[in-house]
Amino acid sequence: MVSVIRNADLRSLRQISAEAKGWLWPVFRGILPEALSDSTFTVTSLGSLGISSFTPISNAPEVAILGGCGIELKPQSID
């Protein structure tokens, strides 16, 4: 489930974060179904779960989805 942040282009990152955190429990409890509809773009990340790659799938009528993964540090030799 992904809560919808409306007018995100008019908000700061701090405001978006606060609103997303505010939606968390009401959405999971099913109290606010309207918070899950009418989105146009999704940002998702599974990096915190240790996922190094995945294929995100957008839901209609969304136009796109951005999927972020974990960073894997690898030693490199310097020549």
N, C-alpha and C positions, 0 to 999 in steps of 0.2 A: 504494500500500500504506500502511496506517495501523496503527501498532503500538498495542496496547491497554494503557492504564494502568489497572490494577485498583485499586479503592478510592481513587480520586482525591479523593473528598470528605473523606478522612481525612488528606490530605497537604498540605504547603505548596506554593506555586508553585515554589520552589527544588527540592523533592524531585521534583515532577512533571517539571520540566525535566531533572534529572539522569537520571531513569529513561528518559525519551524518548530522550535522547542515547545512553544505554547500549544501547537496543534497535536503534539505527540500522543498524549494519553487520551484525549477525547476522540481522536480518529481511531485509535486501536480499540477503544471500547465501543465503537459504532455509534457514538453520540452525534457526530457531525458528518453525515454522508456527503453533504454539499462541499466539504473540504477536499473531496477526492475527484471532483468533476471539473470539466472545462479547462484543462491544462493545454499548453501549446508546446512546451519544451521541458524535458526532464534531465536532471543532473543526478547521477548515481555513482556511488563508490563502494567497492567491496574490498578495498585495500586493507581496511582495519580488521578484516576477517582472515587475512593472510592469502587472499586470492591474487594471483599474479596475472591472470588473464581471463576474460569472459566476453561474451557477446551480448550486449544489452539490446533489447527489442522494444521499439516504441509502440505505444498503444494509440490507435486512431482516436481522435483526430489530431494528435500531436504531430508536429512537423519534424522533430528530431529528438535524440537522446544522446547525452554525453556520459560515457562510462569511464570511471577512473579505477585504476588498479594499484596494488602495492608496488613499492619500489624495492628492487632487489640489488643489494650492493655486492659487487664482484671485484676482487682485487685485479689490478692491471699492472703489467710490468712497464717500467719507463725505460726506454732505450736511450 
